[in-house]
Amino acid sequence: MEEFANGATQVSIKTKDGKNYTRILISNSMWIIAMRDFTDLPFSLDEIYDISQSEEDKNPTNRGGWYYWDNWGKEVFP
């Protein structure tokens, strides 16, 4: 998979029930950290059937405006 920013890869995910989700941001090939238009992940990780990358994912026209789900500062460094 191709990254478009330091450690960030945009992907599309298909769930076991056949739903397709796009514009998902993965960090360091390990963590789903954001998804456009969603404040929470709309599926559980065990529902993932396939992760792919379209041409738009590889070179997204919109590279900013993510709503990140992290809470690192509060949980890791109280």
DRENTORKOL-3810 file (N, C-alpha, C; in nm, 4 decimals):
REM DRENTORKOL-3810
@n.u->0.0838; n.v->-0.1178; n.w->0.0000; ca.u->0.0000; ca.v->0.0000; ca.w->0.0000; c.u->0.0888; c.v->0.1248; c.w->0.0000
@n.u->0.0410; n.v->0.2263; n.w->-0.0678; ca.u->0.1164; ca.v->0.3503; ca.w->-0.0774; c.u->0.0703; c.v->0.4490; c.w->0.0290
@n.u->0.1658; n.v->0.5152; n.w->0.0917; ca.u->0.1301; ca.v->0.6194; ca.w->0.1876; c.u->0.1334; c.v->0.7537; c.w->0.1179
@n.u->0.0507; n.v->0.8480; n.w->0.1655; ca.u->0.0493; ca.v->0.9804; ca.w->0.1052; c.u->0.1026; c.v->1.0863; c.w->0.1994
@n.u->0.1280; n.v->1.0501; n.w->0.3232; ca.u->0.1871; ca.v->1.1407; ca.w->0.4214; c.u->0.2748; c.v->1.0559; c.w->0.5119
@n.u->0.3511; n.v->1.1188; n.w->0.5977; ca.u->0.4428; ca.v->1.0438; ca.w->0.6847; c.u->0.3682; c.v->0.9381; c.w->0.7657
@n.u->0.3795; n.v->0.8143; n.w->0.7232; ca.u->0.3190; ca.v->0.7033; ca.w->0.7944; c.u->0.1704; c.v->0.6878; c.w->0.7741
@n.u->0.1072; n.v->0.7715; n.w->0.6924; ca.u->-0.0382; ca.v->0.7666; ca.w->0.6738; c.u->-0.0739; c.v->0.7058; c.w->0.5389
@n.u->-0.1671; n.v->0.6141; n.w->0.5432; ca.u->-0.2169; ca.v->0.5480; ca.w->0.4236; c.u->-0.3684; c.v->0.5582; c.w->0.4229
@n.u->-0.4255; n.v->0.6019; n.w->0.3115; ca.u->-0.5712; ca.v->0.6046; ca.w->0.2996; c.u->-0.6148; c.v->0.4762; c.w->0.2325
@n.u->-0.7185; n.v->0.4108; n.w->0.2866; ca.u->-0.7650; ca.v->0.2830; ca.w->0.2338; c.u->-0.9173; c.v->0.2799; c.w->0.2277
@n.u->-0.9660; n.v->0.1736; n.w->0.1661; ca.u->-1.1078; ca.v->0.1414; ca.w->0.1647; c.u->-1.1234; c.v->0.0058; c.w->0.2321
@n.u->-1.2319; n.v->-0.0123; n.w->0.3051; ca.u->-1.2537; ca.v->-0.1372; ca.w->0.3775; c.u->-1.3899; c.v->-0.1944; c.w->0.3404
@n.u->-1.3915; n.v->-0.3263; n.w->0.3157; ca.u->-1.5156; ca.v->-0.3989; ca.w->0.2927; c.u->-1.5390; c.v->-0.4871; c.w->0.4144
@n.u->-1.6605; n.v->-0.4831; n.w->0.4682; ca.u->-1.6924; ca.v->-0.5645; ca.w->0.5850; c.u->-1.7567; c.v->-0.6969; c.w->0.5412
@n.u->-1.7651; n.v->-0.7904; n.w->0.6330; ca.u->-1.8179; ca.v->-0.9235; ca.w->0.6038; c.u->-1.9619; c.v->-0.9197; c.w->0.5552
@n.u->-2.0371; n.v->-0.8166; n.w->0.5929; ca.u->-2.1756; ca.v->-0.8060; ca.w->0.5461; c.u->-2.1869; c.v->-0.7359; c.w->0.4106
@n.u->-2.0727; n.v->-0.7070; n.w->0.3460; ca.u->-2.0710; ca.v->-0.6516; ca.w->0.2113; c.u->-2.0695; c.v->-0.5003; c.w->0.2028
@n.u->-2.0700; n.v->-0.4305; n.w->0.3150; ca.u->-2.0658; ca.v->-0.2844; ca.w->0.3117; c.u->-1.9246; c.v->-0.2371; c.w->0.2786
@n.u->-1.9185; n.v->-0.1284; n.w->0.2015; ca.u->-1.7900; ca.v->-0.0685; ca.w->0.1642; c.u->-1.7748; c.v->0.0667; c.w->0.2322
@n.u->-1.6594; n.v->0.0893; n.w->0.2910; ca.u->-1.6279; ca.v->0.2161; ca.w->0.3564; c.u->-1.5017; c.v->0.2714; c.w->0.2920
@n.u->-1.5022; n.v->0.4004; n.w->0.2647; ca.u->-1.3882; ca.v->0.4633; ca.w->0.1991; c.u->-1.3332; c.v->0.5751; c.w->0.2864
@n.u->-1.2183; n.v->0.6287; n.w->0.2440; ca.u->-1.1541; ca.v->0.7424; ca.w->0.3090; c.u->-1.1201; c.v->0.7131; c.w->0.4547
@n.u->-1.0556; n.v->0.5989; n.w->0.4763; ca.u->-1.0129; ca.v->0.5558; ca.w->0.6092; c.u->-0.8627; c.v->0.5767; c.w->0.6179
@n.u->-0.8176; n.v->0.6347; n.w->0.7271; ca.u->-0.6758; ca.v->0.6648; ca.w->0.7434; c.u->-0.6129; c.v->0.5639; c.w->0.8394
@n.u->-0.5066; n.v->0.5007; n.w->0.7913; ca.u->-0.4328; ca.v->0.4035; ca.w->0.8716; c.u->-0.2934; c.v->0.4600; c.w->0.8972
@n.u->-0.2464; n.v->0.4475; n.w->1.0199; ca.u->-0.1142; ca.v->0.4958; ca.w->1.0576; c.u->-0.0175; c.v->0.3790; c.w->1.0714
@n.u->0.0977; n.v->0.3930; n.w->1.0094; ca.u->0.2062; ca.v->0.2947; ca.w->1.0213; c.u->0.1618; c.v->0.1523; c.w->0.9894
@n.u->0.0687; n.v->0.1386; n.w->0.8973; ca.u->0.0167; ca.v->0.0076; ca.w->0.8524; c.u->-0.0432; c.v->-0.0750; c.w->0.9657
@n.u->-0.0832; n.v->-0.0090; n.w->1.0745; ca.u->-0.1293; ca.v->-0.0855; ca.w->1.1900; c.u->-0.2592; c.v->-0.0363; c.w->1.2529
@n.u->-0.2805; n.v->0.0944; n.w->1.2555; ca.u->-0.3914; ca.v->0.1478; ca.w->1.3336; c.u->-0.4861; c.v->0.2308; c.w->1.2484
@n.u->-0.6151; n.v->0.2062; n.w->1.2619; ca.u->-0.7138; ca.v->0.2933; ca.w->1.1998; c.u->-0.7271; c.v->0.4127; c.w->1.2932
@n.u->-0.6915; n.v->0.5305; n.w->1.2412; ca.u->-0.6886; ca.v->0.6482; ca.w->1.3280; c.u->-0.7913; c.v->0.7536; c.w->1.2917
@n.u->-0.8524; n.v->0.7427; n.w->1.1728; ca.u->-0.9518; ca.v->0.8422; ca.w->1.1323; c.u->-1.0315; c.v->0.7889; c.w->1.0142
@n.u->-1.1500; n.v->0.8468; n.w->0.9973; ca.u->-1.2357; ca.v->0.8128; ca.w->0.8839; c.u->-1.3198; c.v->0.9349; c.w->0.8528
@n.u->-1.3145; n.v->0.9800; n.w->0.7306; ca.u->-1.3892; ca.v->1.1003; ca.w->0.6937; c.u->-1.5390; c.v->1.0812; c.w->0.7182
@n.u->-1.6010; n.v->1.1873; n.w->0.7697; ca.u->-1.7463; ca.v->1.1933; ca.w->0.7931; c.u->-1.7945; c.v->1.1073; c.w->0.9095
@n.u->-1.7044; n.v->1.0488; n.w->0.9866; ca.u->-1.7427; ca.v->0.9672; ca.w->1.1019; c.u->-1.6625; c.v->1.0109; c.w->1.2243
@n.u->-1.7293; n.v->1.0251; n.w->1.3375; ca.u->-1.6588; ca.v->1.0571; ca.w->1.4618; c.u->-1.6208; c.v->0.9300; c.w->1.5370
@n.u->-1.6772; n.v->0.8175; n.w->1.4979; ca.u->-1.6442; ca.v->0.6862; ca.w->1.5544; c.u->-1.6420; c.v->0.5851; c.w->1.4410
@n.u->-1.5693; n.v->0.4786; n.w->1.4586; ca.u->-1.5626; ca.v->0.3731; ca.w->1.3582; c.u->-1.6995; c.v->0.3049; c.w->1.3482
@n.u->-1.7609; n.v->0.2986; n.w->1.2289; ca.u->-1.8967; ca.v->0.2449; ca.w->1.2154; c.u->-1.9035; c.v->0.0924; c.w->1.2053
@n.u->-1.7947; n.v->0.0249; n.w->1.2309; ca.u->-1.7914; ca.v->-0.1214; ca.w->1.2291; c.u->-1.6857; c.v->-0.1671; c.w->1.3286
@n.u->-1.6934; n.v->-0.2920; n.w->1.3707; ca.u->-1.5905; ca.v->-0.3433; ca.w->1.4611; c.u->-1.4775; c.v->-0.4053; c.w->1.3797
@n.u->-1.3611; n.v->-0.4128; n.w->1.4375; ca.u->-1.2447; ca.v->-0.4640; ca.w->1.3654; c.u->-1.2626; c.v->-0.6085; c.w->1.3195
@n.u->-1.3376; n.v->-0.6882; n.w->1.3958; ca.u->-1.3576; ca.v->-0.8277; ca.w->1.3558; c.u->-1.4562; c.v->-0.8423; c.w->1.2390
@n.u->-1.5189; n.v->-0.7330; n.w->1.1974; ca.u->-1.6083; ca.v->-0.7343; ca.w->1.0815; c.u->-1.5345; c.v->-0.7107; c.w->0.9499
@n.u->-1.4068; n.v->-0.6738; n.w->0.9552; ca.u->-1.3317; ca.v->-0.6425; ca.w->0.8327; c.u->-1.3086; c.v->-0.7687; c.w->0.7510
@n.u->-1.3464; n.v->-0.7596; n.w->0.6232; ca.u->-1.3260; ca.v->-0.8702; ca.w->0.5295; c.u->-1.2058; c.v->-0.8428; c.w->0.4382
@n.u->-1.1941; n.v->-0.7159; n.w->0.3923; ca.u->-1.0880; ca.v->-0.6828; ca.w->0.2979; c.u->-1.0477; c.v->-0.5363; c.w->0.3141
@n.u->-0.9201; n.v->-0.5105; n.w->0.2962; ca.u->-0.8670; ca.v->-0.3744; ca.w->0.2949; c.u->-0.7997; c.v->-0.3554; c.w->0.1599
@n.u->-0.8387; n.v->-0.2499; n.w->0.0895; ca.u->-0.7820; ca.v->-0.2255; ca.w->-0.0428; c.u->-0.7484; c.v->-0.0781; c.w->-0.0577
@n.u->-0.6881; n.v->-0.0466; n.w->-0.1705; ca.u->-0.6485; ca.v->0.0911; ca.w->-0.1946; c.u->-0.6785; c.v->0.1262; c.w->-0.3399
@n.u->-0.7664; n.v->0.2238; n.w->-0.3599; ca.u->-0.8001; ca.v->0.2711; ca.w->-0.4941; c.u->-0.6992; c.v->0.3773; c.w->-0.5370
@n.u->-0.7096; n.v->0.4225; n.w->-0.6610; ca.u->-0.6228; ca.v->0.5306; ca.w->-0.7073; c.u->-0.6467; c.v->0.6575; c.w->-0.6250
@n.u->-0.7722; n.v->0.6855; n.w->-0.5889; ca.u->-0.8035; ca.v->0.8017; ca.w->-0.5048; c.u->-0.7417; c.v->0.7852; c.w->-0.3659
@n.u->-0.7397; n.v->0.6627; n.w->-0.3138; ca.u->-0.6753; ca.v->0.6379; ca.w->-0.1842; c.u->-0.5257; c.v->0.6652; c.w->-0.1918
@n.u->-0.4639; n.v->0.6259; n.w->-0.3016; ca.u->-0.3186; ca.v->0.6416; ca.w->-0.3161; c.u->-0.2767; c.v->0.7877; c.w->-0.3284
@n.u->-0.3603; n.v->0.8681; n.w->-0.3914; ca.u->-0.3287; ca.v->1.0090; ca.w->-0.4124; c.u->-0.4554; c.v->1.0923; c.w->-0.3902
@n.u->-0.5001; n.v->1.1024; n.w->-0.2639; ca.u->-0.6279; ca.v->1.1681; ca.w->-0.2358; c.u->-0.6287; c.v->1.3157; c.w->-0.2733
@n.u->-0.7398; n.v->1.3603; n.w->-0.3304; ca.u->-0.7532; ca.v->1.5010; ca.w->-0.3649; c.u->-0.7677; c.v->1.5860; c.w->-0.2392
@n.u->-0.8299; n.v->1.5314; n.w->-0.1366; ca.u->-0.8439; ca.v->1.6003; ca.w->-0.0091; c.u->-0.7508; c.v->1.5327; c.w->0.0904
@n.u->-0.6488; n.v->1.6046; n.w->0.1365; ca.u->-0.5486; ca.v->1.5456; ca.w->0.2257; c.u->-0.5603; c.v->1.5942; c.w->0.3696
@n.u->-0.6480; n.v->1.6870; n.w->0.3946; ca.u->-0.6611; ca.v->1.7407; ca.w->0.5298; c.u->-0.8027; c.v->1.7225; c.w->0.5817
@n.u->-0.8289; n.v->1.7840; n.w->0.6949; ca.u->-0.9631; ca.v->1.7836; ca.w->0.7507; c.u->-1.0041; c.v->1.6568; c.w->0.8234
@n.u->-0.9088; n.v->1.5767; n.w->0.8647; ca.u->-0.9418; ca.v->1.4530; ca.w->0.9359; c.u->-0.9858; c.v->1.4847; c.w->1.0780
@n.u->-1.0772; n.v->1.4063; n.w->1.1296; ca.u->-1.1133; ca.v->1.4094; ca.w->1.2711; c.u->-1.0486; c.v->1.2864; c.w->1.3327
@n.u->-0.9419; n.v->1.3079; n.w->1.4096; ca.u->-0.8663; ca.v->1.1951; ca.w->1.4663; c.u->-0.9333; c.v->1.1427; c.w->1.5929
@n.u->-0.9234; n.v->1.0125; n.w->1.6124; ca.u->-0.9867; ca.v->0.9466; ca.w->1.7270; c.u->-0.8924; c.v->0.9256; c.w->1.8437
@n.u->-0.7737; n.v->0.9811; n.w->1.8371; ca.u->-0.6767; ca.v->0.9546; ca.w->1.9435; c.u->-0.7065; c.v->1.0349; c.w->2.0691
@n.u->-0.6511; n.v->0.9872; n.w->2.1747; ca.u->-0.6585; ca.v->1.0539; ca.w->2.3027; c.u->-0.5236; c.v->1.0311; c.w->2.3712
@n.u->-0.4173; n.v->1.0308; n.w->2.2899; ca.u->-0.2865; ca.v->0.9891; ca.w->2.3361; c.u->-0.2365; c.v->1.0666; c.w->2.4565
@n.u->-0.2419; n.v->1.1971; n.w->2.4506; ca.u->-0.1855; ca.v->1.2784; ca.w->2.5586; c.u->-0.2472; c.v->1.2498; c.w->2.6935
@n.u->-0.3760; n.v->1.2256; n.w->2.6975; ca.u->-0.4437; ca.v->1.2031; ca.w->2.8259; c.u->-0.4218; c.v->1.0624; c.w->2.8780
@n.u->-0.4167; n.v->0.9652; n.w->2.7897; ca.u->-0.4053; ca.v->0.8259; ca.w->2.8344; c.u->-0.2604; c.v->0.7836; c.w->2.8574
@n.u->-0.1706; n.v->0.8294; n.w->2.7751; ca.u->-0.0313; ca.v->0.7842; ca.w->2.7852; c.u->0.0476; c.v->0.8700; c.w->2.8842
@n.u->0.0235; n.v->0.9989; n.w->2.8811; ca.u->0.0968; ca.v->1.0893; ca.w->2.9675; c.u->-0.0005; c.v->1.1708; c.w->3.0537
@n.u->-0.0458; n.v->1.1166; n.w->3.1662; ca.u->-0.1466; ca.v->1.1852; ca.w->3.2477; c.u->-0.0942; c.v->1.3168; c.w->3.3074
END
